[in-house]
Amino acid sequence: MSSHGPEHPGAPDEPVAAGRPAADRPETQAPVDFAVDLTSHEMLRRTHVMAALGPDWDPVAALRGEEEATELLYSGLSAEQQRIHDDLVAAGVLPGRGGGRAAP
């Protein structure tokens, strides 16, 4: 049997799309409303994140540690480095120093 002919004896010679001959296909198909509710999956994800962080995780202490690390990172800058840092803060590229993002 030729690979260019019909697969089944008696099958039509016209092109087939989605299991139907071309003459039976509608010109356009209406859009299908498709929605997925991920609420339960998001709650499960958050549960796993909190379990991975453990019961000893302190978010305020973590923020304080980040602020201390930022202060250390930008301490001791030369005048030129400080000017560039200030320009980047003014442009919104870097956050401003301090600001008390972590509660005391």
Secondary structure, 3 states (H helix, E strand, C coil): CCCCCCCCCCCCCCCEECCEEHHHCCCCCCCCCCCCCCHHHHHHHHHHHHHHHCCCCCHHHHHHHHHHHHHHHCCCCCHHHHHHHHHHHHCCCCCCCCCCCCCC
